[in-house]
Amino acid sequence: MSGDRPLVAACVSSHTGPEWRWLEGPLSEEGVECRFTYLRPGAGAGPGGLEACRQAIATARETGGVLVTHGVPAALRCAALQRLSRARVRHVAWSWHHPAPPARRERWVARALTGAVDAFVVHSRLEAEWQHGLLGIPPRKLEVVPWPYEEGERLVLAAPPPAPTDYACMIGASDRDLRTLFAAMERLPDVPLVIAVRPENLRGLRPPPNVHVHLRLPKPRAWALVKGCRVFVLPLGSRAARTGHSCLVQAMAFGRPVVTTDSLGLWEYVRPGETALVVPPGDPDRLAEGLRTLWTDGAWAAALGEAGRLLAESALSERQVARTSADLLRRLAGRPPRRRAPPTASRAPEGAASHG
């Protein structure tokens, strides 16, 4: 019976190479077998571009599986091929996200092709509403699935870059409000801040003396920087920012106390005053006040970090997200829901160490 054999997820990644394996481990425990191709596989690593898409579609067709694309470029290429095919396969566009509003031509192409996609996985309700308004994607096709933190073999840490013994930290590039952050740090000359950004983030800005900048830091070193920090800060450009999820949930999983901009895109991830300190966007005084509070009040910072870690562990783990994703894939493939043992109430033992 089809329900007894693994369901194949034929995956095409837009931007990463063979070292990236999505949720392969936890999905295998859910009866889903991942097979990968990559738009940019690197030398000797298999077909790329459209041929990678054709191979993934053929794999899904031959196995009765589901095509899973990661990122907009792979999704659109596969959707274009599907529009030309008489034997379409089910297609999930996982992590469907435009960091900035696409140009008119890109919107036209996306609108023309999104009908060939069966489900779009986004990582916040705000993103779902934005994509519906931008491209007219029907709400029934938009699935809100949290962004998981990396753990186990997927979490790779390398030697962190040089940093003060005690420091606050900010990493990431999309929609980061460094102007407000730098203004806040000028109000906190005794608090060292280490940031990892892209060169374009610094255009027209001069970091204060207490801000240590690293450019294009590889993710294993950036994660090590986050894990070792005293406070993690996430300054976003507005309440309508739709980015920052991966950095936020990883900091929470490490048990780091977080101060972040009040963004609608983070409402599924943050409980203000309980798992993170939330401040208004574009307000350097309030951001400085929040950082100062977490820097000086060690007891509250520790409680905030622990509450964030527990929330991440209970709702944002790769295992949790793999279950949700596997249920979606099985539904699209016409497979019955997977039988699971009912959850049992559990609590962390007293005195258990924080992951951070």
C-alpha positions in Angstrom: 0.0 0.0 0.0 1.2 3.5 -0.8 0.7 4.5 2.9 3.3 2.0 4.0 6.2 3.2 1.9 8.0 6.5 2.5 6.6 9.5 0.7 9.2 11.1 -1.5 9.8 14.9 -1.3 11.7 15.8 -4.5 13.5 19.0 -3.3 15.0 21.8 -5.4 16.9 24.5 -3.6 17.3 28.0 -5.0 20.5 29.3 -3.4 22.3 26.6 -1.5 24.4 23.6 -2.5 24.6 19.9 -1.6 25.7 20.7 2.0 22.1 21.9 2.6 19.6 19.1 3.4 16.5 20.9 4.6 14.7 18.9 7.4 15.9 15.6 6.0 16.5 13.9 9.4 13.3 14.7 11.2 11.3 14.3 8.0 12.6 10.7 7.7 11.2 10.0 11.1 7.8 11.2 9.7 7.9 8.8 6.8 9.2 11.3 4.2 12.3 10.6 2.1 14.0 13.7 0.8 15.8 13.7 -2.6 17.7 16.8 -3.5 18.7 18.8 -6.6 20.1 22.3 -6.6 19.9 25.3 -9.0 23.5 26.0 -8.2 25.1 22.7 -7.2 28.8 23.5 -7.7 31.3 21.7 -9.8 30.7 17.9 -10.2 27.6 17.9 -7.9 25.0 17.1 -10.4 22.7 19.0 -12.8 21.8 22.6 -12.1 19.4 25.2 -13.4 16.4 23.9 -15.3 17.8 20.4 -15.5 17.7 20.2 -11.7 14.1 21.2 -11.9 13.3 18.6 -14.6 15.0 15.9 -12.6 13.1 16.8 -9.4 9.7 16.8 -11.3 10.6 13.4 -12.8 11.5 12.0 -9.4 8.1 13.2 -7.9 6.2 11.8 -10.9 8.0 8.4 -10.9 7.6 7.9 -7.1 4.1 9.4 -6.6 5.8 12.0 -4.4 5.6 15.7 -4.0 7.8 18.4 -5.6 9.2 20.8 -2.9 10.9 23.9 -4.0 12.9 26.2 -1.7 12.9 29.9 -2.5 11.2 31.8 -5.2 13.6 31.2 -8.1 13.3 27.4 -8.0 9.6 27.6 -7.5 9.1 29.8 -10.6 11.3 27.6 -12.8 9.5 24.4 -11.7 6.1 26.1 -12.1 7.0 27.1 -15.6 8.0 23.6 -16.5 4.8 22.3 -14.9 2.7 24.7 -17.0 4.1 23.0 -20.1 3.5 19.4 -18.8 0.5 17.2 -19.3 1.4 15.2 -16.2 1.8 17.7 -13.4 2.9 16.7 -10.0 1.9 18.3 -6.7 4.1 21.3 -5.9 4.8 22.9 -2.5 6.8 26.2 -2.6 8.4 26.1 0.8 9.8 29.4 2.2 8.1 31.5 -0.4 9.3 35.0 0.4 10.2 38.2 -1.4 12.6 40.3 0.8 11.6 43.4 -1.1 8.6 44.1 -3.4 9.5 42.6 -6.8 9.6 44.8 -9.9 6.5 44.9 -12.2 7.8 42.3 -14.6 8.7 39.9 -11.8 5.2 40.3 -10.3 3.7 39.6 -13.7 5.7 36.4 -14.2 4.9 35.3 -10.6 1.2 35.9 -11.1 1.2 34.0 -14.3 2.9 30.9 -12.7 1.6 30.7 -9.2 -1.5 28.8 -10.4 0.8 25.8 -11.1 1.8 25.7 -7.4 -0.5 23.8 -5.0 0.7 25.3 -1.7 2.9 28.2 -0.6 4.6 27.8 2.8 5.3 31.2 4.5 6.6 31.9 8.0 4.2 34.4 9.4 0.6 35.5 9.0 1.9 38.9 7.9 3.8 37.3 5.0 0.6 35.4 4.0 -1.4 38.6 3.9 1.3 40.4 2.0 1.6 37.6 -0.7 -2.2 37.5 -1.1 -2.3 41.2 -1.8 0.9 41.2 -3.9 0.2 38.3 -6.2 -3.4 37.3 -5.5 -2.5 33.9 -4.1 -5.7 32.4 -2.7 -5.6 32.2 1.2 -6.4 28.4 0.9 -3.0 27.9 -0.8 -1.0 29.8 1.9 0.3 27.7 4.7 1.9 29.5 7.7 4.6 27.2 9.1 7.1 28.6 11.7 10.8 28.9 10.9 12.7 26.2 12.9 15.9 26.7 14.7 18.9 24.6 13.7 19.8 21.7 16.0 21.6 18.4 16.1 23.8 17.7 13.1 22.3 20.6 11.3 23.7 23.1 13.8 27.3 23.7 12.9 29.4 26.0 15.1 32.8 27.3 14.1 35.3 29.5 16.0 33.6 32.8 16.6 35.3 36.0 15.3 37.2 38.1 17.7 34.9 39.8 20.3 35.0 41.3 23.7 34.6 39.0 26.6 31.1 40.3 27.3 29.0 41.7 24.4 25.6 42.3 22.8 25.1 40.9 19.3 23.2 41.5 16.1 23.5 39.4 12.9 21.6 39.4 9.6 21.0 41.8 6.7 17.4 41.9 5.5 15.5 45.0 6.7 17.9 45.7 9.6 17.7 49.2 11.0 21.3 49.9 11.7 20.7 53.6 11.8 18.5 53.3 14.8 20.8 50.6 16.3 23.9 52.8 16.0 22.1 55.8 17.5 21.1 53.6 20.5 24.7 52.4 20.9 25.9 56.0 21.1 23.7 56.3 24.2 25.4 53.1 25.6 29.2 53.8 25.3 30.0 51.2 27.9 28.1 48.3 26.2 30.1 46.6 23.4 28.1 45.4 20.4 29.3 42.9 17.8 27.4 42.8 14.5 27.7 40.5 11.4 26.2 42.2 8.3 26.7 42.8 4.6 28.7 45.8 3.2 25.5 47.3 1.8 24.0 47.5 5.3 26.7 50.1 6.3 26.2 52.4 3.3 26.1 56.0 4.5 26.6 54.9 8.1 29.5 55.2 10.6 29.5 52.7 13.5 30.1 54.1 16.9 33.4 53.1 18.6 31.7 50.5 20.8 30.4 48.6 17.7 32.6 45.9 16.3 31.7 45.0 12.7 32.2 41.7 10.8 31.3 41.4 7.1 30.0 38.3 5.2 30.5 36.1 8.2 29.9 32.4 7.5 26.9 31.1 9.3 28.8 28.6 11.6 30.8 31.6 13.0 27.7 33.8 13.1 25.8 31.2 15.2 28.8 30.9 17.5 28.8 34.7 17.9 25.1 34.6 18.9 25.5 31.7 21.3 28.2 33.5 23.2 26.6 36.9 23.5 25.1 38.4 26.6 22.1 40.0 24.8 20.8 39.5 21.3 19.3 42.5 19.5 17.1 42.5 16.4 16.4 46.0 15.1 14.0 45.9 12.1 13.0 48.7 9.8 9.2 48.9 10.6 6.3 47.1 12.1 5.6 45.7 8.7 9.1 44.0 8.5 8.7 40.3 7.3 12.3 39.2 8.1 14.5 38.2 11.1 12.9 34.8 11.9 15.9 32.6 11.5 18.2 34.8 13.7 15.5 35.3 16.3 14.6 31.7 16.8 18.2 30.6 16.9 19.0 33.2 19.6 15.9 32.0 21.5 17.0 28.3 21.2 20.4 29.3 22.6 18.6 30.9 25.6 19.8 34.4 24.8 17.7 37.3 26.1 16.3 39.2 23.1 15.3 42.8 22.5 13.6 43.3 19.2 11.5 45.7 17.2 7.8 45.4 17.5 7.1 43.7 14.1 3.9 42.1 13.0 6.0 39.5 11.2 7.3 38.2 14.6 4.0 37.9 16.4 4.0 34.1 16.0 7.5 34.0 17.7 7.5 36.5 20.5 5.5 37.1 23.6 6.4 40.7 24.6 7.8 41.0 28.1 7.8 37.2 28.5 10.1 35.7 25.9 11.6 38.9 24.5 11.7 42.6 25.2 9.8 44.5 22.4 10.4 48.2 21.5 8.9 50.5 18.9 10.6 50.7 15.5 12.9 53.7 14.8 13.2 54.7 18.4 16.8 54.8 19.5 16.0 55.9 23.1 13.6 53.0 23.7 16.1 50.6 22.0 18.9 51.8 24.2 16.7 51.6 27.3 15.8 48.0 26.5 19.4 47.0 25.9 20.5 48.7 29.1 17.8 46.9 31.0 18.8 43.5 29.8 22.5 44.3 30.1 22.2 45.3 33.8 19.4 43.2 35.2 20.9 39.8 35.0 18.0 38.0 36.7 15.4 39.3 34.4 17.7 38.7 31.4 18.2 35.1 32.4 14.4 34.6 33.0 13.6 36.1 29.6 16.2 33.9 27.9 15.0 30.8 29.5 11.4 31.5 28.6 12.4 32.1 25.0 14.3 28.8 25.0 11.3 26.9 26.3 9.0 28.5 23.7 11.5 27.6 20.9 11.8 24.1 22.2 8.1 23.5 22.4 7.0 25.1 19.2 9.9 26.0 16.9 12.1 22.9 16.8 12.9 21.1 13.6 10.9 18.1 14.8 7.8 20.2 15.3 8.1 21.9 11.9 8.9 18.5 10.2 5.6 17.1 11.6 3.6 20.0 10.2 5.4 19.8 6.8 5.0 16.1 6.6 1.3 16.4 7.3 1.0 19.0 4.4 3.0 16.7 2.0 0.9 13.7 2.9 -2.3 15.6 2.4 -1.3 16.8 -1.1 -0.1 13.4 -2.1 -3.4 11.8 -1.1 -1.8 9.9 1.7 -3.7 9.3 5.0 -2.5 11.2 8.1 0.3 9.6 9.9 -0.6 7.9 13.2 1.3 9.3 16.2 1.2 8.5 19.8 -0.7 11.1 21.8 1.5 13.8 23.3 2.3 13.4 27.0 2.7 16.2 29.4 6.3 16.8 30.3 8.4 19.4 32.0 12.1 20.1 32.1 13.7 18.8 35.3 14.5 21.4 37.9 18.0 22.7 37.6 18.2 21.7 33.9 20.9 23.6 32.1 20.0 26.2 29.5 21.1 25.5 25.9 22.8 28.9 25.9 
